[in-house]
Amino acid sequence: MDLGIAGRTALVCGASKGLGYGCALALVREGVNVLIVARGQEALDSAAAQLRTAATGGATVRALATDITTEAGRAQVFALQRDFDIVVTNAGGPPPGDFRDWDREAWIKAVDANMLTPIELIKATVDGMAQRGFGRIVNITSSSVKSPIDILGLSNGARSGLTGFVAGVARSSIAAKGVTINNLLPGKFDTDRLGGTISAAAKKSGKSVDEVRRVQQAQIPAGRYGTAEEFGAICAFLCSVQAGYLTGQNILPDGGAYPGTY
Ligand SMILES: NC(=O)c1ccc[n+]([C@@H]2O[C@H](COP(=O)([O-])OP(=O)(O)OC[C@H]3O[C@@H](n4cnc5c(N)ncnc54)[C@H](OP(=O)(O)O)[C@@H]3O)[C@@H](O)[C@H]2O)c1
């Protein structure tokens, strides 16, 4: 299916690896020009090179090494370009822990990265999209928004704040001007981040990494982790012309792990 977005330009944050990279890959395959952002230069350069190989229709790939959760980082992005047609917001998730140990600073950091950064990115781009009559914003959040994980309280809290904000703004006057905003809530996807949490779980339980992976995957109805490529394909569809009537939604790719009807 032609998604109708060839020639559009996307900002994809947290895109040197994992789910953000998956989104950038799916977009360049559709002929979308991308600006990818991550902090580490080396991984970013290698991601950009791979994306250039995968790009179709003359799509261009630019890469900027910066911290998107800082005002200075976002200013660097917007100095390059502001009139993006597509914005994928993403950054690392907050660390796990016990809420009794989290002070104000820990909360501010989580809220900054996982709530205020996407809001700032939306604020900077959405009115231009509305004026031009087309825009797609996809926020990478987490299945923990629907199905909270106790040790991920910083993520549950900060991302729920973003979810509430998006529910309102997606239904504001921009909705009639061709702009959609949706959240993508990953369940368990096989990325570096998941690898880190599996290693920690293995260490804590005394089990091997393979055993932890086997047990976790058996608990997912699909019987496996998701891939960044699958995640990216859903993101690209949310950015498509065909998805123009889909806004303010929380899409949960998790292999059926969420046990509820709604
Ligand atoms: N994978 C899963 O199963 C899963 C499940 C639920 C939620 N999530 C959430 O989905 C998001 C992406 O996860 P992932 O698994 O793709 O992680 P990942 O494999 O660790 O990749 C994260 C990407 O974001 C970049 N990044 C991190 N912090 C950044 C910052 N401050 N500014 C710019 N770029 C930044 C990283 O590069 P640098 O470190 O070089 O900046 C990297 O490119 C995270 O918020 C995670 O909590 C993931």
The ligand as an ORCA input file, in Angstrom:
! r2SCAN-3c Opt
* xyz 0 1
  N      11.586     -1.692     23.960
  C      10.526     -1.888     24.688
  O      10.127     -3.041     24.877
  C       9.773     -0.728     25.301
  C       8.623     -0.996     26.038
  C       7.905      0.049     26.599
  C       8.361      1.351     26.435
  N       9.496      1.585     25.733
  C       9.910      2.987     25.594
  O      10.103      3.311     24.240
  C      11.181      4.259     24.127
  C      12.212      3.714     23.142
  O      12.682      2.478     23.649
  P      13.772      1.572     22.882
  O      13.543      0.202     23.382
  O      13.735      1.876     21.445
  O      15.130      2.148     23.533
  P      16.652      2.017     22.989
  O      16.834      0.802     22.177
  O      17.472      2.221     24.214
  O      16.812      3.282     22.024
  C      16.632      4.584     22.535
  C      17.024      5.588     21.475
  O      16.725      6.904     21.961
  C      17.926      7.685     22.003
  N      17.810      8.601     23.144
  C      17.704      8.266     24.449
  N      17.641      9.372     25.201
  C      17.704     10.428     24.348
  C      17.714     11.831     24.522
  N      17.637     12.384     25.736
  N      17.794     12.630     23.423
  C      17.882     12.092     22.189
  N      17.884     10.758     21.963
  C      17.805      9.948     23.034
  C      19.052      6.655     22.109
  O      20.303      7.123     21.673
  P      21.321      7.874     22.693
  O      21.317      7.093     23.966
  O      22.629      7.870     21.974
  O      20.777      9.260     22.883
  C      18.524      5.585     21.164
  O      18.697      5.970     19.828
  C      11.729      4.479     25.548
  O      11.151      5.618     26.103
  C      11.256      3.243     26.271
  O      11.090      3.477     27.665
  C      10.211      0.586     25.159
*
